[in-house]
């Protein structure tokens, strides 16, 4: 894997360092880039332009940081999807993209410094239907269910399910635009793991399957 080249253009002093999170995740190397940006005195914003050369194409964008005496402008949202109780017909009648397009319009008019994600960034609710081994586990007897082992082949399937769900969500143009231009702080809620995560009876909540699902969600 060849590491991409990244470049930042801005007035404040900016330092960054690369970190490899996963050497090989579905034939991809996963990086994290940690930034340290100087806050300049006074009011107003500083534009931070970035460019990533992936060797076969280039992506670029910009975000803004508030100066030391500037009041921050932020946005908040939660529940980026629909749970299993919402029918496909109801989903088709909801203008899902309009929320993100509105956010991007607000940001274009007066740039936000931070977007706070209040949980449920993804909805993993259907994992118990879509992953065959988990579908079998749901219908097992109780005394088998809370002792059933989280096998390695199941772990791989669950990791792939999370990966594909995130890609499906983040690849949507209106979401990608927001992620590329507004620094984000995200917190968890149950749907990021599975519907009702953390609320099940202790023997089930602490079972190898639910513990494995939590650990996989943490990784992904």
Backbone torsions as a table, in degrees:
resi	resn	phi	psi	omega
1	UNK	NA	126.6	176.1
2	UNK	-92.6	124.3	-179.7
3	UNK	-68.5	135.3	177.7
4	UNK	-67.3	164.5	176.4
5	UNK	-102.1	131.9	-178.8
6	UNK	-121.2	142.8	-177.6
7	UNK	-137.1	137.6	176.9
8	UNK	-120.2	138.4	178.4
9	UNK	-126.5	118.0	-177.4
10	UNK	-166.6	165.6	176.9
11	UNK	-78.5	-44.6	179.9
12	UNK	-66.4	157.7	173.9
13	UNK	-68.1	133.0	-177.6
14	UNK	-135.0	127.1	174.5
15	UNK	-118.1	148.9	176.5
16	UNK	-148.2	157.8	176.0
17	UNK	-144.1	147.1	179.3
18	UNK	-87.7	146.9	172.1
19	UNK	-139.9	133.1	176.3
20	UNK	-88.2	114.8	177.3
21	UNK	-79.5	-46.1	179.9
22	UNK	-138.9	125.3	-178.2
23	UNK	-66.5	-37.5	-179.8
24	UNK	-149.4	108.1	177.4
25	UNK	-124.4	103.4	-176.6
26	UNK	53.0	47.4	178.4
27	UNK	65.0	26.6	174.8
28	UNK	-128.4	144.0	170.6
29	UNK	-95.8	130.9	-175.5
30	UNK	-104.4	122.8	179.7
31	UNK	-109.2	156.7	165.6
32	UNK	-127.4	136.1	177.7
33	UNK	-112.2	116.6	179.5
34	UNK	-92.9	128.1	-177.6
35	UNK	-108.9	144.0	170.9
36	UNK	-129.3	114.6	-173.3
37	UNK	-119.2	129.2	177.8
38	UNK	-68.1	134.1	173.4
39	UNK	-92.5	117.0	-179.8
40	UNK	-80.8	153.5	179.0
41	UNK	-68.7	159.0	174.4
42	UNK	96.4	-170.9	179.0
43	UNK	-103.4	170.9	179.7
44	UNK	99.9	-178.6	-176.3
45	UNK	-116.4	156.1	169.8
46	UNK	-115.7	129.6	178.9
47	UNK	-84.9	130.1	176.9
48	UNK	-112.5	107.5	178.1
49	UNK	-92.8	139.7	-179.8
50	UNK	-132.3	151.5	178.6
51	UNK	-144.8	131.2	178.6
52	UNK	-118.6	121.8	176.2
53	UNK	-97.8	110.3	-177.4
54	UNK	-90.7	10.0	179.6
55	UNK	81.7	-30.4	176.2
56	UNK	-116.7	-9.5	174.4
57	UNK	-162.8	167.3	-177.5
58	UNK	-124.5	136.4	170.6
59	UNK	-118.5	146.7	-178.8
60	UNK	-152.0	162.1	179.8
61	UNK	-175.6	-162.8	-178.4
62	UNK	-156.3	153.6	170.6
63	UNK	-142.2	173.8	-172.7
64	UNK	-128.4	141.7	173.9
65	UNK	-119.6	144.2	179.9
66	UNK	-79.6	140.6	172.6
67	UNK	-71.7	171.2	-168.0
68	UNK	-55.6	-38.2	-175.4
69	UNK	-104.3	11.0	179.1
70	UNK	-89.2	132.7	174.1
71	UNK	-69.6	134.8	-178.2
72	UNK	-73.4	147.3	172.1
73	UNK	-114.3	125.8	-176.0
74	UNK	-134.7	162.0	174.8
75	UNK	-126.0	157.2	179.9
76	UNK	-139.8	141.3	170.3
77	UNK	-157.9	166.8	174.9
78	UNK	-150.9	170.0	173.9
79	UNK	63.8	68.4	-177.6
80	UNK	-87.6	56.1	-179.4
81	UNK	163.3	-161.3	-176.1
82	UNK	-133.0	141.8	178.5
83	UNK	-82.9	-179.5	-172.5
84	UNK	-68.7	-13.6	-178.1
85	UNK	-83.2	-11.6	-178.7
86	UNK	-89.8	124.0	-176.9
87	UNK	-72.0	158.1	177.4
88	UNK	-61.9	-34.5	178.4
89	UNK	-64.0	-44.1	179.4
90	UNK	-64.2	-40.5	179.2
91	UNK	-61.0	-40.7	-176.7
92	UNK	-65.7	-20.6	-178.0
93	UNK	-94.4	-2.2	-179.2
94	UNK	-100.8	133.1	-178.6
95	UNK	-82.2	77.1	-173.1
96	UNK	-60.9	-41.7	-175.4
97	UNK	-71.7	-22.8	-175.4
98	UNK	-62.1	-33.9	-179.8
99	UNK	-61.7	-46.8	-179.5
100	UNK	-69.5	-38.5	178.6
101	UNK	-64.2	-37.9	176.5
102	UNK	-64.2	-44.7	178.4
103	UNK	-58.1	-45.8	-179.4
104	UNK	-65.2	-33.1	177.1
105	UNK	-67.2	-44.2	177.1
106	UNK	-60.2	-44.5	-178.9
107	UNK	-64.6	-38.2	179.4
108	UNK	-65.5	-35.2	-179.0
109	UNK	-75.8	-39.2	-177.3
110	UNK	-150.9	92.4	-167.8
111	UNK	-53.3	135.8	176.3
112	UNK	-83.6	145.8	176.9
113	UNK	-90.9	-22.7	-175.7
114	UNK	-153.5	140.2	172.4
115	UNK	-118.7	116.6	-179.2
116	UNK	-95.9	118.5	179.8
117	UNK	-95.1	117.1	-171.7
118	UNK	-87.7	17.9	178.5
119	UNK	108.1	161.6	-176.3
120	UNK	61.9	44.5	174.7
121	UNK	-62.9	-34.8	174.6
122	UNK	-129.3	160.6	178.2
123	UNK	-117.0	105.5	-178.1
124	UNK	-95.6	16.0	-172.7
125	UNK	-56.5	-33.8	-172.5
126	UNK	-86.7	6.9	-177.4
127	UNK	-63.4	-30.0	-179.7
128	UNK	-76.0	-11.9	174.1
129	UNK	-100.9	-35.0	-171.2
130	UNK	-85.8	-27.5	179.4
131	UNK	-95.9	115.1	-172.3
132	UNK	-55.3	-43.3	-177.9
133	UNK	-65.5	-34.8	177.1
134	UNK	-73.6	-32.6	176.3
135	UNK	-63.7	-38.6	176.0
136	UNK	-67.2	-40.6	-177.6
137	UNK	-62.3	-38.0	-179.1
138	UNK	-57.4	-34.0	-174.4
139	UNK	-96.9	7.3	177.6
140	UNK	-75.3	159.3	174.1
141	UNK	-65.2	152.8	-175.1
142	UNK	-57.5	-44.3	-176.0
143	UNK	-68.1	-18.7	174.7
144	UNK	-89.9	-38.9	-173.2
145	UNK	-60.1	-46.0	-173.4
146	UNK	-84.2	1.5	174.2
147	UNK	-117.6	-2.8	-175.9
148	UNK	-66.3	134.0	-173.1
149	UNK	-77.7	144.4	176.0
150	UNK	-85.9	86.2	-172.8
151	UNK	-67.4	158.2	-177.0
152	UNK	-62.7	-38.6	179.6
153	UNK	-65.4	-32.4	175.0
154	UNK	-69.6	-41.0	178.2
155	UNK	-56.6	-43.5	-179.8
156	UNK	-63.8	-42.8	179.7
157	UNK	-63.6	-40.3	-179.7
158	UNK	-69.3	-41.3	176.2
159	UNK	-59.3	-44.2	179.6
160	UNK	-64.1	-37.7	179.3
161	UNK	-63.0	-46.0	177.6
162	UNK	-62.5	-47.0	-178.5
163	UNK	-56.7	-49.3	-178.2
164	UNK	-65.3	-34.9	179.2
165	UNK	-66.9	-44.7	177.8
166	UNK	-62.7	-44.4	-179.9
167	UNK	-61.3	-43.7	180.0
168	UNK	-59.6	-40.4	-179.7
169	UNK	-74.4	-48.6	-172.5
170	UNK	-76.0	-17.9	-179.9
171	UNK	-80.4	-12.7	177.3
172	UNK	-63.9	130.0	-171.1
173	UNK	-53.4	-42.6	-175.8
174	UNK	-69.6	-32.9	176.5
175	UNK	-74.2	-42.8	179.0
176	UNK	-58.3	-41.6	178.9
177	UNK	-60.4	-42.7	-180.0
178	UNK	-66.8	-44.8	-178.9
179	UNK	-63.8	-32.3	-176.9
180	UNK	-80.5	-12.6	-171.5
181	UNK	-128.4	-7.6	179.9
182	UNK	-128.7	116.9	174.3
183	UNK	-55.8	137.3	-172.7
184	UNK	-121.9	145.8	171.3
185	UNK	-125.7	120.3	-172.9
186	UNK	-116.0	140.9	173.0
187	UNK	-120.7	161.6	-178.9
188	UNK	-88.0	156.6	160.7
189	UNK	-141.3	-175.6	-170.4
190	UNK	-65.1	-38.1	-173.4
191	UNK	-66.4	-21.4	175.6
192	UNK	-68.5	-16.9	178.7
193	UNK	-108.2	-61.9	168.5
194	UNK	-173.9	162.8	-175.0
195	UNK	-59.2	123.5	177.9
196	UNK	80.5	11.6	-179.2
197	UNK	-54.3	131.0	-179.8
198	UNK	93.9	-8.4	-175.4
199	UNK	-110.8	3.0	-177.1
200	UNK	-83.4	159.6	177.7
201	UNK	-55.2	147.8	-173.2
202	UNK	-51.2	-47.5	-178.8
203	UNK	-58.8	-34.5	179.3
204	UNK	-81.2	-42.0	-179.6
205	UNK	-61.6	-35.4	-177.9
206	UNK	-95.1	8.1	-179.4
207	UNK	-68.6	158.2	179.0
208	UNK	-57.1	-36.1	-178.3
209	UNK	-67.0	-51.3	-177.5
210	UNK	-69.7	-33.4	174.8
211	UNK	-64.7	-41.5	177.9
212	UNK	-64.6	-39.2	178.0
213	UNK	-64.0	-40.4	177.7
214	UNK	-63.5	-47.2	-178.6
215	UNK	-64.0	-36.5	177.9
216	UNK	-68.1	-41.4	177.4
217	UNK	-62.1	-38.4	177.5
218	UNK	-62.1	-41.1	-179.6
219	UNK	-66.5	-42.1	-171.4
220	UNK	-86.8	NA	NA
